[in-house]
């Protein structure tokens, strides 16, 4: 099978499709894609557009992987 060249737009669209199709978070979709296509996660990170990076950050904050500036989110 010929190697498909990925650009930011094509890769980000592919990740969006995986998220919708498999109903999984963005981080899982990226890891899933990388595993199946023998791509390093670091390479995938360089191909993500700003929209997906923002969604990844929101997921990380929700999972307490990243902290938010004090006062930017209401305490539960």
N, C-alpha and C positions, 0 to 999 in steps of 0.2 A: 504494500500500500504506500503510495507516495506521501512524503512528509508535507503536511499542510502548514503554511506560514501563517502565524497568528499576529495580528496587530491588536492594539488596545481595544478598539471598537468590537472586533469579532470575538475576542476572548471574553470581554465583559458581557456581551450578548449571550454567549454560550453559558456562562456562569448563571446569568439571570434565568435562562431556560431550565437549567438543572434545578435551581431553587424552586421554581414553580412546578416542574414535572415531578420531582421527588419529594416536595414539601419538606425541605431541609433548610437549615440556616446557611448563610453565605459561607462561613468558614468551612462547614462540612462539604458544601458543594465544591469549593476550591480544592480541598484535600482529595475529595473523591475524583475530581477531574485529573489532578496531578498523578494520583496512583494509577489510574487507568491509562494514562498517556505518557507514563515515565518522564514526568516533568518535575523539576525541583520546585518546591514551594516558593523559593526566593525568585525564581524566574517568573512564576505566576504573579507574584506581588508587583513586579515591574509592569505587568500587562493590565493591571486593574485601572479602571477609570475612577474619577473622583466620586461619582455617585456610589459605586460599590464600596469604596474605601470609607465613605461616610456611614453606610449601612453596617459595615464590619465594626466600625467604632461604636455605633449604637448597640450592636449585639454584645460587644465586649463590655460595655458599661452596664448593660442589663444583667450580665453574668458576673458582675463585679471583678472582671479581669482588668479593667481600667477604672481609675477613679475620676470623678467629675469635680470641677471646681466647686468649692463650698457655696451652697446656695443655688446651684443651677438645677437641682432636682429636688422635688418635694420629698421629705422623708415619709416612709410608709409605716 
